[in-house]
Amino acid sequence: MSDPGWVLHDGDFKLIEAELTKLADLANAKLTFLVDKDGHLIASAGDSRSIDTTSLASLTAGNIAASGGIAKLMGEKEFTFLFHEGERDHIHLSTIAQRVILVVIFDQRSSLGLVRLRVRKSGEALTKIFSAILSNSEKDRQEQETRSPFAAITEADIDRLFG
């Protein structure tokens, strides 16, 4: 992941997975998943048996990156969501908390309007989850630094040792 201090604990994963499952159900989606901006799959909900989620996650991140470049060329900060319409399946992509990408794959059993409505609600919930993850990760990092046996070593100590 892009941020080396970003740690996903089991409880966090379960919250994310539950929100993705809820979104899939409420939006009548075939599959929902969350990808980091480097293209790594974080979690998913729904039927992913017929889809290579690893490749799709990587291509999704590339799609978001390319769209970001297009937005800058057009003088926009970013595009809030992307939508790809196929003959059978459609894909809705959106960035959550400026860190992860929410992907919703749906078919004729749903509509873009319903998906956008449900993504907006789930996006708010996922943003809260990631805010807590980032806050906890920072606290963990600070605690680890104070507990480190090397925290008290200064440059002068190193110079005396090797000088």
N, C-alpha and C positions, 0 to 999 in steps of 0.2 A: 504494500500500500504506500501511497505517496508520503504520508506522514508517519515517520518511524515511531512516534509516541502514541499512535492510535491502537488501542488494545480492545479486542472484542471478547468479553467474558461470556460464559455459557448462559447466564441470565439475560444478558443483552441480546444474544443470538435468539433465545426463545421469544423475547419481546418482538424482535424484528420478524421472525418467522410467523408469529401469531398475527401481526399486522398485515403481512403479505397474504396470509390465508384469508383473513377477513376481507381484504381488498378483492382477492380473486372471487370470493363468494358474492360480495355485494355488487361487483361490476360485471358479473357473469363472464369472467375472463377464463381462458383456458390455462394461462400460466402467468404468474407474476414473479419477478425476481429482482434482486438488488445486486448491482455491480459497482466496484470501486472505479475510480477514474483511470486506473491502470489496466482495467479490463479483467479483474479477478472476480469471479462469482462469490458473493457473500452468502446469500440465502435465496431460496426459491419456494414457491408454493404452487401446486397444480400439477398437471400432467406434462412432464418433461421427457417422457420416454421416446418420443419421435423427434426430439430436437437435440442437437449437439450444443448444450448450454455453454460449454467452455469456449467454443468458437463464437457463438452468438454473443457472449459476454465481451470477448475481445473486440469483435466488430462493432458492438454497441458503443464501447468507449471511443473507438476510432471515429464513429459517426458523430458523437457528441463533440469530440475535439475538432473535427472538420467543420461542423456547424458553428462552433465558437469562432473559428477563423473567418467564416463567411459573415457572421454577425459583426465582427470587428471591421471588416472591409466595408460593410454597409453603415458603419457608424453606430451600431447597436452594442449595448453591453453584452447581451446574450439573447438567445431565443429560449423562452421559458419551457417549451416542450416541442417535441418533434413527433410527427405522425406519418407512418408509412401504410398505405392502403394496398392490399393485395386482392387477388380474386377470392380467396377463401379466408385468409387470416390478415389481421391488421396489427400494427405495433405502435404503441404509444410510449414515448421516452420522455422522461423529465429528470432534471437534476434536483437532488434533495440535499439541503444543508450545504450546498456548494462542495460536497465531498463524494457523494454516491449518485448512481443513476438508477432510477426506478423504471423497470420495463414491464409493460402490460401487453400480453398477446391475447387478442380476442377475435371472435368471428361474428357471424350474422346474428347470433343469440344476444348480442349486446349492441351498443351504439357508442359513437365517439363522445356524444354528450354525457352519457351515463359514466363512461370511463373517466372523462375529465372531472366530473363532479366527485366521483369516488377517489380519484387520485389526489385531488385537492385536500380532501379530508385525511386521507392516509399520509399525505405529504406532511401535514401539520404534526401528526402523531410521530412519524419517523424523524422529523426535525427535532422534536423534544427528546426522543430516544438518543439521537446522535449528539445532542447538546450534553446530555448526561454522560454519555460514553467519553466525550472529549474532556469534560470536567473531571471525571474519575481518572482518566488516563493521566492528566496533568498532576492530580494529587498523588497518584501512584508513583509517578516519575520523581516528584519532589521528595516523597518519603524514601524512595530508593536512594536518592542522592545523599540524604542525611544519614542513612544506615550504611553506606558504602565504607569499607575499611580504607579506601583511598581518598575519602572526602576531606580528611584533615591534612593531607600531604600538600605542601606548598611547593612552589618553584624553587625556593631557597633550600628546602629539604632535598629536592632532586639534585640541585647543583652540588650540595655537600656530599651526597651519595656518589655522584659520578664525577665530580670536579676534582 
